[in-house]
Amino acid sequence: MGRMSDEERSGGALPDYAELVLDVAERIPPGRVMTYGDVAEWLGEGGPRQVGRVMALYGSAVPWWRVVRSDGVLLPGHELRALDHYRDEGTPLRDAGGASRGSLPKLDMRRARWDGTPAGADAGRAGGHSGSGGSGGSGGRGAPGPDGPPGYVPEDLPEG
């Protein structure tokens, strides 16, 4: 947790699974999101925790704000940065509601969730993928930048 491998420190090639996850993150259109579990399902391997780990280590190389928790809660510690991206992209949001005056909105998962279909043929819901949606990575990604990747460590991820 928090320690970089020798490969990461040297800027070496990413693990294959990380390349696949980052490739999916890059495919998510502006204004849409996929959950950690959606990405794993799309790839047909791994799970939400593995996807979260990849995003935590390497997510700064891609639109990290588009890979989210299934409950729509903004990424703790990066809420304001993510919110700026969501507003710029027109991602559907909903009020936190009730007595939580002044609190941040949540993602409107019903409207924001992307199922991986090409733009224009978008059905608006995730799910239904059992095969591999990725076909390798771009190969050009290195270790995270100085801002660090805005992700969770796997033990902090909810299922889904």
VOPAGU-2260 file (C-alpha; in pm, 1 decimal, decimal comma):
REM VOPAGU-2260
SITE   aa  ch    i         X         Y         Z
SITE  MET   A    0       0,0       0,0       0,0
SITE  GLY   A    1     161,5     320,9    -115,8
SITE  ARG   A    2     495,9     162,0    -202,4
SITE  MET   A    3     604,0     167,4    -563,4
SITE  SER   A    4     765,4    -135,6    -720,7
SITE  ASP   A    5    1103,5    -112,0    -889,0
SITE  GLU   A    6     924,9    -127,8   -1224,4
SITE  GLU   A    7     700,6     167,6   -1133,2
SITE  ARG   A    8     993,1     375,3   -1004,2
SITE  SER   A    9    1192,2     315,1   -1320,1
SITE  GLY   A   10     898,8     410,2   -1543,6
SITE  GLY   A   11     891,8      59,3   -1694,8
SITE  ALA   A   12     607,4    -100,6   -1881,5
SITE  LEU   A   13     275,8    -137,0   -1705,9
SITE  PRO   A   14     136,9    -478,3   -1617,8
SITE  ASP   A   15     -96,6    -614,0   -1886,3
SITE  TYR   A   16    -405,2    -588,9   -1665,8
SITE  ALA   A   17    -328,0    -224,2   -1587,3
SITE  GLU   A   18    -301,0    -147,2   -1959,6
SITE  LEU   A   19    -641,8    -308,3   -2018,2
SITE  VAL   A   20    -807,3    -113,7   -1734,9
SITE  LEU   A   21    -659,3     216,4   -1848,6
SITE  ASP   A   22    -767,2     145,0   -2206,1
SITE  VAL   A   23   -1127,8     104,9   -2089,7
SITE  ALA   A   24   -1104,8     426,1   -1883,4
SITE  GLU   A   25    -987,6     613,2   -2193,6
SITE  ARG   A   26   -1287,4     484,4   -2393,9
SITE  ILE   A   27   -1550,5     621,7   -2154,0
SITE  PRO   A   28   -1703,7     925,1   -2326,2
SITE  PRO   A   29   -1709,6    1267,2   -2160,9
SITE  GLY   A   30   -2014,9    1304,0   -1938,5
SITE  ARG   A   31   -2040,1     929,7   -1871,9
SITE  VAL   A   32   -1895,3     695,1   -1608,3
SITE  MET   A   33   -1832,3     326,6   -1541,6
SITE  THR   A   34   -1801,4     168,2   -1199,4
SITE  TYR   A   35   -1496,5     -29,2   -1091,4
SITE  GLY   A   36   -1709,7    -342,3   -1124,5
SITE  ASP   A   37   -1832,5    -239,2   -1470,9
SITE  VAL   A   38   -1473,2    -212,4   -1592,3
SITE  ALA   A   39   -1387,3    -556,5   -1453,5
SITE  GLU   A   40   -1702,3    -703,9   -1610,0
SITE  TRP   A   41   -1622,9    -538,8   -1943,8
SITE  LEU   A   42   -1275,0    -693,2   -1937,8
SITE  GLY   A   43   -1406,1   -1031,0   -1825,9
SITE  GLU   A   44   -1138,0   -1057,8   -1558,5
SITE  GLY   A   45   -1048,0    -919,0   -1218,6
SITE  GLY   A   46   -1294,5    -742,4    -995,0
SITE  PRO   A   47   -1370,1    -397,8    -851,4
SITE  ARG   A   48   -1075,5    -411,6    -612,0
SITE  GLN   A   49    -826,8    -495,4    -884,9
SITE  VAL   A   50    -961,7    -214,8   -1104,6
SITE  GLY   A   51    -945,0      23,0    -807,7
SITE  ARG   A   52    -585,9     -75,8    -741,9
SITE  VAL   A   53    -491,0      -4,3   -1103,7
SITE  MET   A   54    -667,8     332,6   -1089,7
SITE  ALA   A   55    -494,9     415,3    -759,3
SITE  LEU   A   56    -151,4     340,2    -902,9
SITE  TYR   A   57    -184,1     456,8   -1262,6
SITE  GLY   A   58    -512,9     646,6   -1295,8
SITE  SER   A   59    -361,2     989,8   -1343,5
SITE  ALA   A   60    -266,8     886,8   -1698,6
SITE  VAL   A   61    -635,6     865,9   -1801,7
SITE  PRO   A   62    -968,4    1041,0   -1726,8
SITE  TRP   A   63    -976,5     892,0   -1374,8
SITE  TRP   A   64   -1295,6    1075,2   -1277,4
SITE  ARG   A   65   -1493,2     853,7   -1518,3
SITE  VAL   A   66   -1421,7     532,1   -1319,7
SITE  VAL   A   67   -1630,9     559,0   -1005,1
SITE  ARG   A   68   -1791,9     394,4    -705,9
SITE  SER   A   69   -2124,2     225,1    -773,5
SITE  ASP   A   70   -2303,2     442,3    -515,4
SITE  GLY   A   71   -2219,8     764,5    -703,2
SITE  VAL   A   72   -2023,8     915,9    -414,4
SITE  LEU   A   73   -1739,4    1133,3    -541,7
SITE  LEU   A   74   -1386,4    1006,2    -486,5
SITE  PRO   A   75   -1286,2    1100,4    -129,8
SITE  GLY   A   76    -995,1    1340,5    -129,1
SITE  HIS   A   77   -1053,9    1435,2    -492,2
SITE  GLU   A   78   -1416,9    1547,0    -481,4
SITE  LEU   A   79   -1361,5    1904,2    -598,2
SITE  ARG   A   80   -1129,1    1809,4    -884,0
SITE  ALA   A   81   -1373,9    1541,4    -998,2
SITE  LEU   A   82   -1670,5    1777,4    -962,8
SITE  ASP   A   83   -1497,8    2031,5   -1187,8
SITE  HIS   A   84   -1453,5    1761,5   -1452,9
SITE  TYR   A   85   -1815,8    1644,1   -1417,8
SITE  ARG   A   86   -1948,1    1997,4   -1456,2
SITE  ASP   A   87   -1722,5    2068,5   -1755,0
SITE  GLU   A   88   -1836,5    1746,2   -1925,3
SITE  GLY   A   89   -2204,1    1773,5   -1832,9
SITE  THR   A   90   -2204,2    1451,0   -1632,4
SITE  PRO   A   91   -2546,1    1399,9   -1467,1
SITE  LEU   A   92   -2534,1    1482,2   -1095,9
SITE  ARG   A   93   -2792,8    1480,9    -818,8
SITE  ASP   A   94   -2812,1    1666,8    -491,0
SITE  ALA   A   95   -2682,6    1488,3    -184,8
SITE  GLY   A   96   -3025,1    1570,2     -43,6
SITE  GLY   A   97   -3188,2    1618,5     291,7
SITE  ALA   A   98   -3011,6    1772,3     587,3
SITE  SER   A   99   -2671,2    1756,9     423,6
SITE  ARG   A  100   -2678,4    2126,7     336,0
SITE  GLY   A  101   -2360,7    2238,4     168,4
SITE  SER   A  102   -2252,3    1884,7      92,7
SITE  LEU   A  103   -2132,7    1772,8    -246,2
SITE  PRO   A  104   -2362,6    1623,0    -506,7
SITE  LYS   A  105   -2342,5    1258,6    -610,9
SITE  LEU   A  106   -2329,1    1117,0    -958,7
SITE  ASP   A  107   -2669,1    1032,8   -1103,1
SITE  MET   A  108   -2570,0     674,8   -1179,4
SITE  ARG   A  109   -2895,1     595,2   -1358,6
SITE  ARG   A  110   -2821,7     859,8   -1621,5
SITE  ALA   A  111   -2440,5     881,9   -1613,8
SITE  ARG   A  112   -2351,9     512,9   -1630,4
SITE  TRP   A  113   -2208,7     399,6   -1964,8
SITE  ASP   A  114   -2242,6      44,8   -2091,4
SITE  GLY   A  115   -1950,2      50,4   -2330,8
SITE  THR   A  116   -2146,2      87,9   -2652,0
SITE  PRO   A  117   -2012,8     327,1   -2914,7
SITE  ALA   A  118   -2137,8     686,4   -2904,6
SITE  GLY   A  119   -2471,8     722,2   -3078,3
SITE  ALA   A  120   -2568,9     363,5   -2997,4
SITE  ASP   A  121   -2545,4     422,0   -2622,2
SITE  ALA   A  122   -2815,0     243,3   -2424,8
SITE  GLY   A  123   -2740,0     436,2   -2105,2
SITE  ARG   A  124   -2688,4     145,2   -1864,7
SITE  ALA   A  125   -2386,9     -65,8   -1780,7
SITE  GLY   A  126   -2393,3    -439,4   -1787,6
SITE  GLY   A  127   -2442,5    -716,3   -2033,5
SITE  HIS   A  128   -2077,1    -757,3   -2122,8
SITE  SER   A  129   -1925,5   -1096,6   -2076,0
SITE  GLY   A  130   -1639,6   -1086,0   -2322,5
SITE  SER   A  131   -1323,7    -887,5   -2345,5
SITE  GLY   A  132   -1381,8    -529,1   -2447,5
SITE  GLY   A  133   -1017,0    -433,0   -2441,5
SITE  SER   A  134    -760,7    -526,6   -2698,9
SITE  GLY   A  135    -436,6    -433,6   -2537,9
SITE  GLY   A  136    -319,5     -95,5   -2422,8
SITE  SER   A  137    -156,8     201,4   -2579,5
SITE  GLY   A  138     183,5     105,0   -2442,8
SITE  GLY   A  139     281,3     466,8   -2385,4
SITE  ARG   A  140     179,3     512,4   -2023,8
SITE  GLY   A  141     433,4     542,2   -1749,1
SITE  ALA   A  142     423,3     585,0   -1375,8
SITE  PRO   A  143     177,8     833,3   -1222,9
SITE  GLY   A  144     250,9    1203,5   -1244,3
SITE  PRO   A  145     344,3    1430,8    -955,5
SITE  ASP   A  146     -20,1    1481,3    -855,5
SITE  GLY   A  147     -48,3    1109,5    -799,0
SITE  PRO   A  148    -334,9     896,5    -915,1
SITE  PRO   A  149    -664,8     975,8    -748,2
SITE  GLY   A  150    -773,3     625,6    -655,7
SITE  TYR   A  151    -853,4     404,8    -365,6
SITE  VAL   A  152    -637,3     138,9    -221,0
SITE  PRO   A  153    -819,9    -189,3    -280,7
SITE  GLU   A  154    -928,0    -247,3      77,8
SITE  ASP   A  155   -1123,7      80,3      70,3
SITE  LEU   A  156   -1332,6     -12,6    -233,7
SITE  PRO   A  157   -1695,7    -110,5    -206,4
SITE  GLU   A  158   -1801,0    -411,4    -406,3
SITE  GLY   A  159   -1954,9    -325,0    -743,7
